[in-house]
């Protein structure tokens, strides 16, 4: 399953990249339905949205000022969340959030709407940093 959302951010690609590399900043991006957020270490955190299991995300890869890839830990919901950052000008960037997960068709049908809403909220909140 692939889902995506895009937003423009009034920051340089360097500032957006630096923001996304710091785990503590993800709490600012979470939707209101976030029930739990805990920093595990410098590279990972866990969160839980209402009605969803706890999810742990860790840094999987990055390309300075262009891409940050976080992936889930554990087998409940195996996925990656990639932020592709493209600089538009020195004070504006476009960020595409790409969710990629491997789920059976039944699970995919159940989580598609909530995950798309989650990705859209992350994108919206990122646009407001």
N, C-alpha and C positions, 0 to 999 in steps of 0.2 A: 504494500500500500504506500502510495506517495501522496503527500498533501503539501501544499505550499501557501505562503502568504508573503506579500511584499509591503515595504514601507519606505518612506524617505525620512532621513534623520538629519537634523540640522547640526551635524558634527562631521569632522573630517573622518576619513576611513581609519586613520590611526587611532583617533579617540574612540570610535565605535568598537574597533578591534580590542583596544585596551579594556574597555568597559565589559565586553563579552568574555574576556579571559579571566576576570575576577569572579569567583563563585558567589561572593556576597551580593553582587549586583543582580543576580537572577531573582532574588526575593522581590526586588522592585518591579520586575516584569511579570510576576505571577498574577493570575486572576484573583478576584475577590473570593472565589470559592476555594482558595488555597487554605487547607486546614493545618498544614505542618510544613515547615521549612527548616532544615538543619544542615549546617556546613560540616562535612565529614573531614575534609582536609583541603589543601590549597587547590586541588584539582577536581574535587567532587562534592556533591551535595545531594540531599534527598528532599523530596517534597511529596505532598499528598493532597490531591484535589478531592472535593466532596464526591463521594460515590465511586472513587477510583482507588486502586491499591497504591501503596507507597512506591515511589519510583526513585531510583538512584541514578544520577547522571554524572559521568566523568568525562574529562577531556580525552578525546581519542586522537585528534590531530589538529593542526593549525598551520596557516600560512599567513605570516605577518601582514596585517592591514587588508587581507583579502578573504580569509576563511577561518571559521572556528567550527570544529566538529565535536559535538558531545554525544556520547552514547550511553545507553542504559546498562546498568550492572544487574546481574541476576536474570532469571528467565521468564519473569511474569509477563513483561511486555518488551520484547527485544526490538529496539529501534535506534536510529541515529537522528539527531537534530543538527542540521548544518545551517550556519549563517554565512551566506555568500555576500560579501561586502564590495560594493563598487563605488568608487569616489566619483561624484558628479562635479564637484568643485572643491575648493579648499575648506569650505564650511558646510558641505552637504554630501551625503552619501545615500545610496539606495541599498537596502538590505533585503535579501530574499531568504526567508526561513523555509527550509526544506525538511520535512519529516519523512523518513523512510523506515518502514517496519515490515516484519514478516509475521503474518498472522493467518490462521485458518479463516476460511470464508465467513463462518458464523461469528467469530470474534471480530473480524474486520467490519462486518455489518453493525455490530453493537457499538464499536468504539469510534467509527468514522466521524460521526457528527460531533461528539464531545472533543475529540482530538482536533478536528478542524477549528472548532470554537476556541480551544486552548491555543493553537498556533496563531489564530487571528488576534487573540488578546495579547499574546507575547509581542506580536508585530506592532499592534497599536501602542502598547506601553513602551516599546523600544523607540517608536517615533516621538515619544514625549520626553526622552531623557535629556 
